[in-house]
């Protein structure tokens, strides 16, 4: 059976989108306080999230929004950081990607990795010309995946409500 080009692609399980990136933080990553600059971590988060979004959607995906990024612990020069990403939720052309960043401290390698950041980003699948394209549904596999899906829907509803409230306050329509 031939699938119509505009038909939604077949879904993929959550595990299909999972990506891990790792890197050692160096002196070029440091801010004025002697810890790793938040912008360096933000780019790293965006890179891993983009890889998960592209893997899941089967093509190019671009960052549309960063819903939230929380830095919970400082990262230091020499720390080995690992960023874990997965697609939590999909719409017709958009996806929410969750990211967790962990650090292995260079000066205490035998201790457990420390959670240093979490983030939620929204990506849109795009065609070569830049127009949005349909993305395949994500199929939650575990109760944890289902919880992430539900929470992603809450974040999406809040994002859309905030956008509408701002437009209303400005006297804009739609």
C-alpha positions as CSV (number, residue, x, y, z in Angstrom):
1,X,0.0,0.0,0.0
2,X,1.4,3.4,-1.0
3,X,1.2,6.1,1.7
4,X,0.0,9.5,0.6
5,X,2.8,12.1,1.0
6,X,0.7,14.3,3.4
7,X,-0.3,11.4,5.6
8,X,1.2,11.3,9.1
9,X,4.3,9.1,9.3
10,X,4.3,5.9,11.4
11,X,5.0,6.4,15.1
12,X,8.2,5.5,16.9
13,X,8.7,4.5,20.5
14,X,10.2,7.1,23.0
15,X,13.4,5.0,23.2
16,X,14.0,5.6,19.4
17,X,14.7,9.3,20.0
18,X,17.1,8.9,23.0
19,X,20.5,10.6,22.5
20,X,23.4,11.1,24.8
21,X,26.2,13.6,24.2
22,X,29.3,14.0,26.5
23,X,32.1,16.4,26.7
24,X,34.8,17.7,29.1
25,X,34.5,21.3,30.2
26,X,37.6,23.4,29.5
27,X,39.0,26.8,30.4
28,X,37.4,28.3,27.3
29,X,33.9,27.4,28.7
30,X,34.4,29.5,31.9
31,X,32.5,32.6,32.9
32,X,33.7,35.5,35.1
33,X,32.9,33.5,38.3
34,X,35.2,30.6,37.4
35,X,32.4,28.1,36.6
36,X,31.1,27.0,33.2
37,X,29.1,29.7,31.4
38,X,25.3,29.0,31.3
39,X,25.3,29.8,27.6
40,X,27.8,27.0,26.9
41,X,25.5,24.6,28.7
42,X,22.5,26.0,26.8
43,X,24.2,25.4,23.5
44,X,25.1,21.9,24.6
45,X,21.5,21.3,25.7
46,X,20.2,22.6,22.3
47,X,22.7,20.4,20.4
48,X,21.6,17.2,22.2
49,X,17.9,18.1,21.9
50,X,18.3,18.8,18.2
51,X,19.8,15.4,17.7
52,X,16.9,13.7,19.5
53,X,14.4,15.7,17.5
54,X,16.0,15.0,14.2
55,X,16.4,11.3,15.0
56,X,12.7,11.0,16.0
57,X,11.3,13.1,13.1
58,X,13.5,11.5,10.5
59,X,14.8,14.8,9.2
60,X,15.6,18.4,9.9
61,X,14.1,19.9,13.0
62,X,14.7,23.4,14.3
63,X,14.5,24.9,17.8
64,X,11.2,26.8,18.1
65,X,11.3,27.6,21.9
66,X,13.0,26.8,25.1
67,X,10.2,26.3,27.6
68,X,12.5,26.0,30.6
69,X,16.1,25.5,31.6
70,X,17.1,25.1,35.2
71,X,20.7,25.2,36.4
72,X,20.7,23.3,39.7
73,X,24.5,23.0,40.3
74,X,27.6,24.8,38.9
75,X,29.7,23.0,36.4
76,X,33.5,23.4,36.7
77,X,36.5,23.1,34.4
78,X,37.5,19.5,34.1
79,X,34.0,18.1,34.7
80,X,32.8,15.5,32.3
81,X,29.2,16.3,31.4
82,X,26.6,14.1,29.9
83,X,23.4,15.4,28.3
84,X,20.5,12.9,27.9
85,X,17.6,13.9,25.6
86,X,14.4,12.3,24.4
87,X,11.2,13.3,22.7
88,X,8.5,13.5,25.3
89,X,5.6,14.7,23.2
90,X,4.6,15.3,19.5
91,X,2.0,17.4,17.8
92,X,1.5,17.4,14.0
93,X,4.7,19.4,13.3
94,X,6.2,20.1,16.7
95,X,7.9,18.0,19.4
96,X,8.9,18.6,23.0
97,X,12.3,17.3,23.9
98,X,13.4,16.9,27.5
99,X,17.1,17.1,28.5
100,X,18.9,16.1,31.7
101,X,22.5,17.2,32.2
102,X,24.7,15.3,34.6
103,X,28.3,16.0,35.6
104,X,31.1,13.7,36.7
105,X,33.4,15.8,38.9
106,X,37.0,15.7,37.8
107,X,38.3,15.8,41.3
108,X,36.0,13.1,42.7
109,X,35.7,10.6,39.9
110,X,34.5,7.8,42.2
111,X,31.3,9.7,43.3
112,X,28.0,9.5,41.6
113,X,27.3,12.0,38.7
114,X,25.6,15.2,39.9
115,X,22.5,16.6,38.2
116,X,23.4,20.0,37.0
117,X,20.6,21.1,34.6
118,X,17.2,20.1,33.1
119,X,15.5,21.7,30.1
120,X,12.4,21.4,27.9
121,X,12.7,22.6,24.3
122,X,10.2,22.7,21.4
123,X,11.3,21.7,17.9
124,X,9.5,21.9,14.6
125,X,10.2,19.5,11.8
126,X,11.0,21.4,8.6
127,X,11.2,20.7,4.9
128,X,14.3,21.7,2.9
129,X,12.7,25.1,2.1
130,X,12.0,25.8,5.8
131,X,8.2,25.0,5.8
132,X,6.9,23.0,8.7
133,X,6.5,19.3,7.9
134,X,4.6,16.5,9.7
135,X,6.5,14.6,12.3
136,X,5.8,11.0,13.4
137,X,4.0,10.5,16.7
138,X,6.1,9.5,19.7
139,X,4.7,6.3,21.3
140,X,5.3,6.3,25.1
141,X,6.6,2.9,26.3
142,X,6.7,3.2,30.1
143,X,4.7,4.8,32.9
144,X,7.6,7.4,33.1
145,X,7.2,8.2,29.4
146,X,3.5,8.6,29.8
147,X,4.0,11.0,32.8
148,X,6.4,13.0,30.6
149,X,3.8,13.1,27.8
150,X,1.2,14.5,30.2
151,X,3.5,17.0,31.7
152,X,4.5,18.1,28.2
153,X,0.9,18.7,27.3
154,X,0.6,20.9,30.4
155,X,3.7,23.0,29.4
156,X,2.2,23.3,25.9
157,X,-1.2,24.5,27.2
158,X,0.6,27.1,29.4
159,X,2.8,28.3,26.5
160,X,-0.2,28.8,24.3
161,X,-2.3,30.4,27.0
162,X,0.6,32.8,27.8
163,X,0.9,33.7,24.1
164,X,-2.9,34.4,23.8
165,X,-2.8,36.5,27.0
166,X,0.0,38.6,25.7
167,X,-1.7,39.1,22.4
168,X,-4.9,40.1,24.2
169,X,-3.0,42.5,26.3
170,X,-1.5,44.1,23.2
171,X,-4.9,44.2,21.5
172,X,-3.7,41.7,18.8
173,X,-5.8,38.9,17.3
174,X,-4.6,35.5,16.7
